[in-house]
Amino acid sequence: MQAYNDISAARAAGKDRAVMEIIGHPPKLAGLLCDALICEAFVGNGELLANANVVHLCFEGVWYRLVLDCGVMIWRQSIESPKPWAIEELGWQYPHVNVGEMAGVIGRRLEYYRMDSLPPSGADVMFSFDNGCTVVINNAEDRSTFRIT
């Protein structure tokens, strides 16, 4: 499967899938050094419901926020590093997991990332680093998770 550094390259190659919806502009990250990769989990009433509800990425000092929701990929640039938060009265917590540190990709160069839609309403984003490590963010059945390979 061909990997693309951004959606415009995929579209130019005729690989645009009608079911893939992207809001915002996927950043050009290939070749940049990773400063941080943080997954924000969602815990409701003490139960982990998603371990990658929001993905916070920092490459060469610039922060980005990625959300996958029912197959829709939402990209935004952020101003600062994220902080864990909670809505205590509802029993909701949003703890952070330092996935970049766990995966050993801090200070490593991103070779590419790939965005894929998964029928009927899911999506994957795979980040591949120069040390051979990949971090995959998967959204299926309205739940986002990460895995390191």
Backbone as JSON Lines, residues from 0, in Angstrom:
{"i":0,"aa":"M","n":[0.84,-1.18,0.0],"ca":[0.0,0.0,0.0],"c":[0.89,1.24,0.0]}
{"i":1,"aa":"Q","n":[0.57,2.18,-0.86],"ca":[1.34,3.42,-0.98],"c":[1.04,4.32,0.22]}
{"i":2,"aa":"A","n":[2.07,4.94,0.77],"ca":[1.91,5.9,1.86],"c":[2.02,7.3,1.3]}
{"i":3,"aa":"Y","n":[1.25,8.21,1.86],"ca":[1.26,9.6,1.42],"c":[1.54,10.49,2.62]}
{"i":4,"aa":"N","n":[2.32,11.55,2.38],"ca":[2.67,12.47,3.45],"c":[1.53,13.43,3.76]}
{"i":5,"aa":"D","n":[0.63,13.61,2.85],"ca":[-0.54,14.46,3.11],"c":[-1.64,14.06,2.15]}
{"i":6,"aa":"I","n":[-2.84,14.5,2.43],"ca":[-4.01,14.08,1.65],"c":[-3.95,14.61,0.23]}
{"i":7,"aa":"S","n":[-3.34,15.78,0.01],"ca":[-3.28,16.31,-1.35],"c":[-2.46,15.39,-2.26]}
{"i":8,"aa":"A","n":[-1.4,14.79,-1.72],"ca":[-0.6,13.84,-2.51],"c":[-1.43,12.6,-2.83]}
{"i":9,"aa":"A","n":[-2.23,12.15,-1.88],"ca":[-3.09,10.99,-2.11],"c":[-4.14,11.3,-3.18]}
{"i":10,"aa":"R","n":[-4.72,12.49,-3.1],"ca":[-5.73,12.88,-4.1],"c":[-5.1,12.99,-5.48]}
{"i":11,"aa":"A","n":[-3.89,13.55,-5.55],"ca":[-3.21,13.69,-6.83],"c":[-2.93,12.33,-7.46]}
{"i":12,"aa":"A","n":[-2.73,11.32,-6.63],"ca":[-2.47,9.97,-7.12],"c":[-3.76,9.2,-7.37]}
{"i":13,"aa":"G","n":[-4.9,9.86,-7.18],"ca":[-6.18,9.2,-7.43],"c":[-6.59,8.25,-6.33]}
{"i":14,"aa":"K","n":[-6.09,8.44,-5.13],"ca":[-6.38,7.54,-4.02],"c":[-7.37,8.14,-3.03]}
{"i":15,"aa":"D","n":[-8.12,9.14,-3.43],"ca":[-9.12,9.77,-2.57],"c":[-10.3,8.82,-2.41]}
{"i":16,"aa":"R","n":[-10.64,8.49,-1.19],"ca":[-11.77,7.61,-0.93],"c":[-12.97,8.46,-0.55]}
{"i":17,"aa":"A","n":[-14.07,8.15,-1.13],"ca":[-15.27,8.95,-0.89],"c":[-15.68,8.92,0.58]}
{"i":18,"aa":"V","n":[-15.37,7.84,1.29],"ca":[-15.81,7.73,2.68],"c":[-14.87,8.44,3.65]}
{"i":19,"aa":"M","n":[-13.7,8.87,3.19],"ca":[-12.76,9.55,4.09],"c":[-13.1,11.03,4.15]}
{"i":20,"aa":"E","n":[-13.38,11.5,5.35],"ca":[-13.66,12.92,5.53],"c":[-12.6,13.51,6.44]}
{"i":21,"aa":"I","n":[-12.01,14.62,5.99],"ca":[-10.96,15.29,6.75],"c":[-11.39,16.73,6.97]}
{"i":22,"aa":"I","n":[-11.35,17.14,8.22],"ca":[-11.63,18.52,8.58],"c":[-10.32,19.15,9.0]}
{"i":23,"aa":"G","n":[-10.0,20.31,8.48],"ca":[-8.72,20.95,8.74],"c":[-7.72,20.53,7.69]}
{"i":24,"aa":"H","n":[-6.47,20.85,7.93],"ca":[-5.41,20.57,6.96],"c":[-4.39,19.63,7.59]}
{"i":25,"aa":"P","n":[-4.28,18.4,7.09],"ca":[-3.24,17.5,7.61],"c":[-1.87,18.13,7.4]}
{"i":26,"aa":"P","n":[-1.08,18.25,8.46],"ca":[0.22,18.92,8.34],"c":[1.24,18.06,7.61]}
{"i":27,"aa":"K","n":[2.2,18.72,7.02],"ca":[3.32,18.03,6.36],"c":[4.37,17.75,7.44]}
{"i":28,"aa":"L","n":[4.4,16.53,7.91],"ca":[5.25,16.16,9.03],"c":[6.42,15.26,8.64]}
{"i":29,"aa":"A","n":[6.35,14.64,7.47],"ca":[7.4,13.71,7.06],"c":[8.76,14.4,7.08]}
{"i":30,"aa":"G","n":[9.73,13.73,7.7],"ca":[11.09,14.25,7.79],"c":[11.36,15.08,9.03]}
{"i":31,"aa":"L","n":[10.31,15.41,9.78],"ca":[10.48,16.23,10.98],"c":[10.76,15.37,12.21]}
{"i":32,"aa":"L","n":[11.43,15.98,13.21],"ca":[11.72,15.3,14.47],"c":[10.54,15.4,15.41]}
{"i":33,"aa":"C","n":[10.24,14.3,16.07],"ca":[9.12,14.24,17.02],"c":[9.56,14.75,18.39]}
{"i":34,"aa":"D","n":[8.86,15.77,18.87],"ca":[9.09,16.29,20.22],"c":[8.15,15.66,21.23]}
{"i":35,"aa":"A","n":[6.94,15.32,20.8],"ca":[5.95,14.73,21.72],"c":[4.85,14.04,20.93]}
{"i":36,"aa":"L","n":[4.34,12.97,21.51],"ca":[3.16,12.28,21.0],"c":[2.38,11.84,22.24]}
{"i":37,"aa":"I","n":[1.31,12.56,22.52],"ca":[0.54,12.36,23.75],"c":[-0.88,11.99,23.4]}
{"i":38,"aa":"C","n":[-1.37,10.91,23.96],"ca":[-2.76,10.53,23.76],"c":[-3.56,10.91,25.0]}
{"i":39,"aa":"E","n":[-4.66,11.58,24.76],"ca":[-5.57,11.97,25.83],"c":[-6.68,10.93,25.9]}
{"i":40,"aa":"A","n":[-6.75,10.25,27.02],"ca":[-7.76,9.21,27.22],"c":[-9.07,9.82,27.69]}
{"i":41,"aa":"F","n":[-10.13,9.02,27.66],"ca":[-11.42,9.42,28.22],"c":[-11.83,8.34,29.21]}
{"i":42,"aa":"V","n":[-11.99,8.76,30.47],"ca":[-12.42,7.86,31.54],"c":[-13.74,8.39,32.06]}
{"i":43,"aa":"G","n":[-14.76,7.54,32.03],"ca":[-16.07,7.92,32.54],"c":[-16.44,7.09,33.74]}
{"i":44,"aa":"N","n":[-16.63,7.74,34.87],"ca":[-16.99,7.06,36.12],"c":[-16.03,5.91,36.45]}
{"i":45,"aa":"G","n":[-14.74,6.17,36.25],"ca":[-13.71,5.2,36.6],"c":[-13.43,4.14,35.55]}
{"i":46,"aa":"E","n":[-14.15,4.15,34.43],"ca":[-13.97,3.15,33.38],"c":[-13.29,3.79,32.17]}
{"i":47,"aa":"L","n":[-12.18,3.17,31.7],"ca":[-11.49,3.66,30.52],"c":[-12.35,3.38,29.29]}
{"i":48,"aa":"L","n":[-12.78,4.44,28.62],"ca":[-13.64,4.3,27.45],"c":[-12.89,4.45,26.14]}
{"i":49,"aa":"A","n":[-11.79,5.21,26.16],"ca":[-10.95,5.38,24.98],"c":[-9.57,5.83,25.45]}
{"i":50,"aa":"N","n":[-8.5,5.2,24.92],"ca":[-7.17,5.61,25.37],"c":[-6.51,6.61,24.43]}
{"i":51,"aa":"A","n":[-7.23,6.97,23.35],"ca":[-6.69,7.97,22.41],"c":[-7.82,8.87,21.91]}
{"i":52,"aa":"N","n":[-8.58,9.41,22.84],"ca":[-9.7,10.28,22.5],"c":[-9.25,11.48,21.67]}
{"i":53,"aa":"V","n":[-8.1,12.05,22.05],"ca":[-7.45,13.14,21.32],"c":[-5.96,12.82,21.27]}
{"i":54,"aa":"V","n":[-5.34,13.08,20.13],"ca":[-3.9,12.86,19.98],"c":[-3.23,14.21,19.83]}
{"i":55,"aa":"H","n":[-2.26,14.48,20.7],"ca":[-1.5,15.72,20.66],"c":[-0.1,15.39,20.15]}
{"i":56,"aa":"L","n":[0.29,16.05,19.07],"ca":[1.58,15.8,18.44],"c":[2.39,17.09,18.42]}
{"i":57,"aa":"C","n":[3.69,16.97,18.66],"ca":[4.58,18.12,18.52],"c":[5.76,17.71,17.67]}
{"i":58,"aa":"F","n":[5.95,18.42,16.57],"ca":[7.08,18.17,15.68],"c":[7.84,19.47,15.5]}
{"i":59,"aa":"E","n":[9.11,19.44,15.91],"ca":[10.01,20.59,15.79],"c":[9.37,21.86,16.34]}
{"i":60,"aa":"G","n":[8.78,21.72,17.54],"ca":[8.25,22.86,18.28],"c":[6.84,23.3,17.94]}
{"i":61,"aa":"V","n":[6.21,22.65,16.97],"ca":[4.85,23.03,16.58],"c":[3.88,21.94,17.03]}
{"i":62,"aa":"W","n":[2.84,22.35,17.78],"ca":[1.85,21.42,18.31],"c":[0.67,21.26,17.36]}
{"i":63,"aa":"Y","n":[0.18,20.02,17.25],"ca":[-1.0,19.68,16.47],"c":[-1.93,18.83,17.31]}
{"i":64,"aa":"R","n":[-3.19,18.89,16.96],"ca":[-4.22,18.11,17.65],"c":[-4.96,17.3,16.59]}
{"i":65,"aa":"L","n":[-5.09,15.99,16.83],"ca":[-5.78,15.1,15.91],"c":[-6.9,14.38,16.67]}
{"i":66,"aa":"V","n":[-8.09,14.44,16.1],"ca":[-9.24,13.72,16.66],"c":[-9.82,12.85,15.56]}
{"i":67,"aa":"L","n":[-10.06,11.58,15.87],"ca":[-10.77,10.68,14.95],"c":[-12.13,10.42,15.57]}
{"i":68,"aa":"D","n":[-13.17,10.66,14.79],"ca":[-14.52,10.5,15.31],"c":[-15.42,9.94,14.22]}
{"i":69,"aa":"C","n":[-15.85,8.7,14.4],"ca":[-16.76,8.04,13.44],"c":[-16.23,8.13,12.01]}
{"i":70,"aa":"G","n":[-14.94,7.93,11.84],"ca":[-14.33,7.94,10.52],"c":[-13.89,9.3,10.04]}
{"i":71,"aa":"V","n":[-14.21,10.35,10.75],"ca":[-13.81,11.7,10.38],"c":[-12.49,12.03,11.08]}
{"i":72,"aa":"M","n":[-11.54,12.58,10.31],"ca":[-10.25,12.98,10.86],"c":[-10.24,14.5,10.98]}
{"i":73,"aa":"I","n":[-9.98,14.99,12.18],"ca":[-10.0,16.42,12.44],"c":[-8.59,16.85,12.85]}
{"i":74,"aa":"W","n":[-7.99,17.72,12.07],"ca":[-6.65,18.23,12.33],"c":[-6.72,19.71,12.69]}
{"i":75,"aa":"R","n":[-6.01,20.09,13.75],"ca":[-5.89,21.49,14.15],"c":[-4.48,21.73,14.66]}
{"i":76,"aa":"Q","n":[-3.98,22.94,14.44],"ca":[-2.72,23.33,15.07],"c":[-3.05,23.85,16.46]}
{"i":77,"aa":"S","n":[-2.2,23.57,17.43],"ca":[-2.4,24.01,18.81],"c":[-1.36,25.07,19.16]}
{"i":78,"aa":"I","n":[-1.65,25.83,20.2],"ca":[-0.74,26.89,20.62],"c":[0.25,26.41,21.66]}
{"i":79,"aa":"E","n":[-0.18,25.48,22.52],"ca":[0.7,25.05,23.62],"c":[0.53,23.57,23.91]}
{"i":80,"aa":"S","n":[1.4,23.06,24.77],"ca":[1.32,21.65,25.15],"c":[0.03,21.4,25.93]}
{"i":81,"aa":"P","n":[-0.55,20.21,25.77],"ca":[-1.82,19.9,26.43],"c":[-1.65,19.61,27.91]}
{"i":82,"aa":"K","n":[-2.71,19.76,28.63],"ca":[-2.74,19.45,30.07],"c":[-3.92,18.51,30.33]}
{"i":83,"aa":"P","n":[-3.75,17.51,31.2],"ca":[-4.89,16.66,31.58],"c":[-5.97,17.52,32.23]}
{"i":84,"aa":"W","n":[-7.21,17.09,32.11],"ca":[-8.31,17.84,32.69],"c":[-9.44,16.9,33.07]}
{"i":85,"aa":"A","n":[-10.44,17.43,33.73],"ca":[-11.56,16.6,34.21],"c":[-12.81,17.46,34.39]}
{"i":86,"aa":"I","n":[-13.94,16.81,34.34],"ca":[-15.22,17.4,34.72],"c":[-15.73,16.51,35.86]}
{"i":87,"aa":"E","n":[-15.28,16.83,37.05],"ca":[-15.5,15.98,38.22],"c":[-16.97,15.7,38.5]}
{"i":88,"aa":"E","n":[-17.83,16.73,38.36],"ca":[-19.24,16.55,38.69],"c":[-19.94,15.54,37.78]}
{"i":89,"aa":"L","n":[-19.37,15.27,36.6],"ca":[-19.92,14.27,35.69],"c":[-19.15,12.95,35.75]}
{"i":90,"aa":"G","n":[-18.05,12.95,36.5],"ca":[-17.24,11.73,36.6],"c":[-16.37,11.49,35.38]}
{"i":91,"aa":"W","n":[-16.08,12.55,34.62],"ca":[-15.27,12.43,33.41],"c":[-13.85,12.91,33.69]}
{"i":92,"aa":"Q","n":[-12.89,12.12,33.23],"ca":[-11.48,12.48,33.34],"c":[-10.8,12.29,31.99]}
{"i":93,"aa":"Y","n":[-9.82,13.12,31.74],"ca":[-9.08,13.09,30.48],"c":[-7.58,13.03,30.78]}
{"i":94,"aa":"P","n":[-7.1,11.88,31.27],"ca":[-5.67,11.74,31.58],"c":[-4.84,11.62,30.31]}
{"i":95,"aa":"H","n":[-3.56,11.92,30.43],"ca":[-2.65,11.87,29.28],"c":[-1.67,10.71,29.42]}
{"i":96,"aa":"V","n":[-1.37,10.09,28.27],"ca":[-0.4,9.01,28.2],"c":[0.7,9.47,27.25]}
{"i":97,"aa":"N","n":[1.94,9.41,27.71],"ca":[3.08,9.83,26.9],"c":[3.47,8.67,25.96]}
{"i":98,"aa":"V","n":[2.72,8.55,24.88],"ca":[2.92,7.45,23.93],"c":[4.28,7.59,23.23]}
{"i":99,"aa":"G","n":[4.69,8.82,22.96],"ca":[5.98,9.03,22.33],"c":[7.13,8.46,23.13]}
{"i":100,"aa":"E","n":[7.08,8.67,24.44],"ca":[8.11,8.11,25.32],"c":[8.01,6.59,25.37]}
{"i":101,"aa":"M","n":[6.78,6.08,25.51],"ca":[6.58,4.63,25.55],"c":[7.11,3.95,24.28]}
{"i":102,"aa":"A","n":[6.92,4.6,23.13],"ca":[7.31,4.03,21.85],"c":[8.77,4.3,21.5]}
{"i":103,"aa":"G","n":[9.42,5.18,22.25],"ca":[10.82,5.53,21.96],"c":[10.98,6.36,20.7]}
{"i":104,"aa":"V","n":[9.98,7.23,20.41],"ca":[10.06,8.01,19.18],"c":[10.38,9.49,19.41]}
{"i":105,"aa":"I","n":[10.54,9.89,20.67],"ca":[10.92,11.27,20.95],"c":[12.32,11.49,20.4]}
{"i":106,"aa":"G","n":[12.48,12.54,19.61],"ca":[13.77,12.82,18.98],"c":[14.01,12.04,17.71]}
{"i":107,"aa":"R","n":[13.05,11.21,17.31],"ca":[13.18,10.41,16.09],"c":[12.47,11.13,14.94]}
{"i":108,"aa":"R","n":[12.9,10.84,13.75],"ca":[12.34,11.46,12.54],"c":[11.13,10.65,12.07]}
{"i":109,"aa":"L","n":[10.05,11.37,11.74],"ca":[8.87,10.73,11.17],"c":[9.14,10.47,9.69]}
{"i":110,"aa":"E","n":[9.08,9.21,9.29],"ca":[9.27,8.88,7.87],"c":[8.03,9.25,7.07]}
{"i":111,"aa":"Y","n":[6.87,8.88,7.59],"ca":[5.61,9.22,6.94],"c":[4.46,8.93,7.89]}
{"i":112,"aa":"Y","n":[3.29,9.44,7.55],"ca":[2.08,8.98,8.2],"c":[1.06,8.69,7.12]}
{"i":113,"aa":"R","n":[0.15,7.78,7.43],"ca":[-0.85,7.34,6.48],"c":[-2.22,7.39,7.14]}
{"i":114,"aa":"M","n":[-3.19,7.93,6.43],"ca":[-4.56,8.01,6.92],"c":[-5.41,7.08,6.07]}
{"i":115,"aa":"D","n":[-6.2,6.23,6.72],"ca":[-7.06,5.29,6.01],"c":[-8.45,5.31,6.61]}
{"i":116,"aa":"S","n":[-9.45,5.21,5.75],"ca":[-10.81,5.03,6.25],"c":[-11.06,3.54,6.4]}
{"i":117,"aa":"L","n":[-11.88,3.18,7.38],"ca":[-12.23,1.79,7.64],"c":[-13.75,1.67,7.63]}
{"i":118,"aa":"P","n":[-14.3,1.01,6.63],"ca":[-15.77,0.88,6.58],"c":[-16.3,0.15,7.81]}
{"i":119,"aa":"P","n":[-17.47,0.45,8.31],"ca":[-18.37,1.43,7.73],"c":[-18.12,2.85,8.23]}
{"i":120,"aa":"S","n":[-17.55,3.04,9.42],"ca":[-17.4,4.41,9.94],"c":[-16.18,4.55,10.84]}
{"i":121,"aa":"G","n":[-15.07,3.96,10.44],"ca":[-13.86,4.05,11.26],"c":[-12.71,4.64,10.47]}
{"i":122,"aa":"A","n":[-11.58,4.78,11.15],"ca":[-10.38,5.34,10.51],"c":[-9.14,4.91,11.28]}
{"i":123,"aa":"D","n":[-8.03,4.9,10.59],"ca":[-6.7,4.64,11.16],"c":[-5.77,5.75,10.71]}
{"i":124,"aa":"V","n":[-4.87,6.14,11.6],"ca":[-3.74,6.97,11.21],"c":[-2.51,6.26,11.75]}
{"i":125,"aa":"M","n":[-1.57,5.95,10.85],"ca":[-0.35,5.25,11.23],"c":[0.83,6.2,11.05]}
{"i":126,"aa":"F","n":[1.63,6.34,12.12],"ca":[2.83,7.17,12.1],"c":[4.03,6.22,12.1]}
{"i":127,"aa":"S","n":[4.89,6.34,11.1],"ca":[6.05,5.46,10.98],"c":[7.33,6.28,11.17]}
{"i":128,"aa":"F","n":[8.17,5.84,12.12],"ca":[9.38,6.58,12.5],"c":[10.64,5.89,12.0]}
{"i":129,"aa":"D","n":[11.74,6.65,11.98],"ca":[13.0,6.16,11.43],"c":[13.67,5.08,12.27]}
{"i":130,"aa":"N","n":[13.15,4.8,13.46],"ca":[13.7,3.7,14.27],"c":[12.93,2.4,14.06]}
{"i":131,"aa":"G","n":[12.02,2.38,13.08],"ca":[11.24,1.18,12.78],"c":[9.96,1.07,13.58]}
{"i":132,"aa":"C","n":[9.72,1.98,14.49],"ca":[8.52,1.94,15.33],"c":[7.35,2.61,14.6]}
{"i":133,"aa":"T","n":[6.18,2.05,14.8],"ca":[4.96,2.69,14.31],"c":[3.99,2.88,15.47]}
{"i":134,"aa":"V","n":[3.26,3.97,15.39],"ca":[2.17,4.23,16.33],"c":[0.91,4.35,15.49]}
{"i":135,"aa":"V","n":[-0.08,3.54,15.82],"ca":[-1.34,3.52,15.08],"c":[-2.45,4.04,15.98]}
{"i":136,"aa":"I","n":[-3.19,5.0,15.47],"ca":[-4.39,5.48,16.15],"c":[-5.56,4.91,15.36]}
{"i":137,"aa":"N","n":[-6.42,4.18,16.05],"ca":[-7.55,3.51,15.4],"c":[-8.84,4.02,16.0]}
{"i":138,"aa":"N","n":[-9.8,4.3,15.14],"ca":[-11.14,4.68,15.58],"c":[-12.13,3.71,14.97]}
{"i":139,"aa":"A","n":[-12.82,2.99,15.82],"ca":[-13.85,2.04,15.37],"c":[-14.96,2.03,16.41]}
{"i":140,"aa":"E","n":[-16.18,1.97,15.94],"ca":[-17.34,1.93,16.83],"c":[-17.3,3.08,17.83]}
{"i":141,"aa":"D","n":[-16.92,4.27,17.34],"ca":[-16.88,5.5,18.12],"c":[-15.93,5.43,19.32]}
{"i":142,"aa":"R","n":[-14.85,4.67,19.17],"ca":[-13.85,4.55,20.23],"c":[-12.45,4.62,19.6]}
{"i":143,"aa":"S","n":[-11.6,5.48,20.12],"ca":[-10.25,5.64,19.59],"c":[-9.22,5.03,20.54]}
{"i":144,"aa":"T","n":[-8.3,4.28,19.97],"ca":[-7.25,3.63,20.75],"c":[-5.91,3.79,20.02]}
{"i":145,"aa":"F","n":[-4.83,3.61,20.78],"ca":[-3.5,3.62,20.16],"c":[-2.87,2.25,20.34]}
{"i":146,"aa":"R","n":[-1.95,1.95,19.44],"ca":[-1.12,0.76,19.61],"c":[0.25,1.06,19.03]}
{"i":147,"aa":"I","n":[1.26,0.47,19.64],"ca":[2.65,0.66,19.26],"c":[3.15,-0.66,18.68]}
{"i":148,"aa":"T","n":[3.78,-0.59,17.49],"ca":[4.34,-1.81,16.91],"c":[5.77,-1.54,16.47]}
